């Protein structure tokens, strides 16, 4: 599996917090427009009719371009966005810590994301920028010129899976906490309760799709094997939730699951960085996994 990842924490200026809130509850249209306007040199005309769109970074970041390979389109349909915003603390109207994960080709455009946050909030949004390496060690970055930083940790998904695998040795049960509302569709309808097998299959499809569209691809045979393994996963019981009740649509709560997590567990932990379901790039579908045995 070939997909790069940059994990960032952005300390927000207090005056910018209120304008950032929509990025954390599934509403990303404002940010996408800000990113497009930051990059556009054609008077903000539509990317669909732009004569230089093929040489512009915007389509690769927000247009969800379909592959020219019909087989890939049938398998993955429209790709997700190559970034994920999420809250790291109880952001209120006074301060906050914003998480941002960049994926694949987006890893080289950190400065554009910071400029777009400034455009969205009409002010300097970031006053501290921190990245994290494989051991979760914090690395302070220059938020003014992050593109010139020679200490930006770019993580490989394959290496992360190796790191995570030690947590799930002989693991047959996990705790799954749905931190923000999860909105998954099956047979054209939005689910109103957790289906563990559908959850894991959807996550594997999201991981492999992101790797195919924004990275170097995946071993399709191995992912088919993982999808088949998901058929063995079952819900043991619902647990007391660690998260507060949320009024938005979607599934929340905490669950104990049983299954072959020695193999699936590392991919679930990688999925913590990617979220799942509708609005995954903008705060929705966040979850946490813990090995129980």
N, C-alpha and C positions, 0 to 999 in steps of 0.2 A: 504494500500500500504506500502510495507516494502523495503526501499532502503536507504542506508546511503550515505552521500555526504560530502566531505571535499573540501572547497574552498580556494585556495592558490594564492598569488601573489609572484612572484619570481623576485627580482631585479637582473638583469643580469650584470655580469662583462663586461665592454666595449669590451674586446678582445674576448668575446664569442658570441656577438650578431650576427655576420654574419653567423655563423654556425647554429644558432637557426632559422633563417629565414624560411627554408623549413617546419618547424613544423607549420607554420602559414598560409600556402597556399596549404594544402592538401597533402603534400609530407612527409609521415611518415616512409618510409621504413628504412631510416638511423637510426631513433630513435628505431624502433622495433629491429633492428639488434644489436644496442648498448645495449638495455635492455637484449636481449638474451645472449649476450656475458658476461655481468656483472654477470648474474645468473648461467651460464652454468659451470658445473664441469666435463663435458664429452668431452672436447676438441672441443666445438662448433659444435658437430655433429647435424644433423637434429633432431628436436623434434619428427618427424614422426617415426623415427627408434630407438629413445633413450629408453633404458631399464628402466630408472628411471624417465621417463617423468611424470608418475602418482604421483610422490612425489615431483615434481618441481613446483615452482610458475609460471614459464614462460607461460605454456599453459593456465593458468587461466587468464593471463593478455593480451596476444597478439594472441593466436591461434584461437580465436572465435569458441570454441568447441561447437558442436551441442548437444542438449539435447538427452538423450536416450528415451525420450517420443515422439513417432511419432506425437501425437496431437500437442505438442508444436512446433515441427519442421515445421509442416504444417502451424501453425498460425504465427510463427515469422521467419522461415527460419534461416539464419545465424545471430548470435547476433552481436551487435556492440561492440566496445572496451570499457572497463570500465574506461575511462579517456578522458578528453578534454583539449587540449592546445588552447590558444587564446591570441591575442595581447591586452594589456591594454592601450597602448599608440602608437603613431606613431613610431614604432621601426625603427631606422635607423642604420647606421653603427657606431654610437657613444654610444648610451645608449638605454635602453629599459626596459619595465616591462612586464613580461610574466605571463599570467594566466594559472593555471592548476587546473582542478577539477577532483578529484578522486571519483570513484563511487563504492559502494558495497564492494566487497572483496578487491579491490585495495586500499581502505583507510588505510589498515594496512601495506602498502609497500612503504610509502613515501620515505624512504631512498634509495630504489632501483631506483626510478625515478630520484632522484638527482644524484646518481652515474652514471646513464645512460646518463644524460645531460653532465656530466663531460667527459664520454667516447666519446660521440658524438662530443664534441667540442675540445677534447684532452687538456682540461684545466679546472680550477675551474670556473664553469659557474655561480654560485650563490653567491652573497655576502650579501643578506638579504632575509629572508623568513617570510612571513606574512600570517596568516590564518584569517578567518572571522567567527563570530558567527551568531546567528539568527537575531540579531539587526544590522548586518554589522559592529560591533565593531572589530577593528583590534587587533590581538593577535600575538605578535612577538615570533617566534620560533627559536630554535637553529638549524641552517642549517647544522651544523656538525654532530649532534646526534639527528635528529628529532624523531627517533624511541623511544627515551627515554623521550620525552616531555610529561609531564602530563597535559599540558594545550592545547592540540590540540583539537579544536572544531570539533566534528563529528556530523553532522546534519542529522536528520531523514527527509526524503522526506514528510512523512505524516504531520509532524509538520510544515515544510515549507509551505505546501499547506494551512494549517490553518492560518499561518501568512499572506500569500498572499491573502487569501479570502476577507480580509477587504478592499482591494483596488478595488474590483469588485462588491461591493454591488449594486444591481439593475442595473448593467452595461449592456448596449445594443450595445455600439459601442466602438471600440478600434482603436488605431493607431499601425500599425505593420511596423517596420523598418527592412529591410533585410540588415544587416550590412556588411556581407561578402557574396560572391556568393553562392546561394542556388541551388544545383543540385539534383533534384528529378526525379525519373523514374516512368512513368505510361504506362502500356501496352507495355513495352519494349522500350519506347522512352523517351528521356530527355525533360522535359517541358521547354518551352522558355518564359512562362508568368505565373504569380501567379494564381493558382487555390485554393481559400481559403479552400474549403472543403477537397481537397486532402492534402493540407498543414497540416490541423489540424488532419486529420485521420492518416497521416504518423507520426506526432509527438506523438500522443497517442499510436501508435504501438511501436514507439521507447521507450517511457517511460515505457510501460508495459513490453517490451522485456528485457530492462535493469534490471527491478525489478525482473523478473522471473529468469534470468540467473545469476545475481550478488547479488541479495537481497533475500527477503523472499516471493516474489510473489505479486500478486495483486488480487483484487476482480474482476474476469472476467465479472460478470454480470454488475457491475457498469461501467466498461470500455466499454462494448457493448452499454450501455445506452449513454455514452459520445460520442461514435462514431456515434450513431444515431442522437444525438443532433447536430453534425457537419453539418448535411444536411441542417440545418436552417441558416448557416452562408453564408453571401453574401458580395461581393465586392461593396462598395459604390462609391469609387473614388480613383484614384491614387493621392498622395500628393507630394508636393515638397520634394525631398529627403534630409535627413540630412547627408547622406554619400556621399563621393566622388565617381566619376565614377571609375569602375574597369574593366580592360581589360580581366579578366579571364572569362571562360564559367560560365554560371549560371545566376540566376535571382537575381536582386538587386532592390532597390527602397523602397518607403514608401507608405503605403496604409491605407485607412480607411475601416474597416470591420464592419458589423452589424450582430448580432446574440446573442445567449443566453450565454453571457460571464460571468454572475454571477457564472455559473458552470464551463465553459471552461477556463475563464481567469486565475485562479490559476495554471492550468496545463500548460498554455502557458508561464507563468512567470517561473515556474519550468523548462520548456523547454529552457529558456534563458541560463541555466547552462549546457545544454546538446548538443545544436546545432542540426542540422538536415541535412539529405541528405548525398551525397557522400563526403568523407573527413571530416565528422563532428568531428572526434577526433583530427583533425589537422587543426583547424582554419576556416574551411569552414562552411557555413550554420549557421552563428551566426545571431541572431535577437534580437530585443527589442520590448516590448509590453507596451503600455500606455493606461489606461482606459480613455475614453473621456466622457462618460455619463452613 
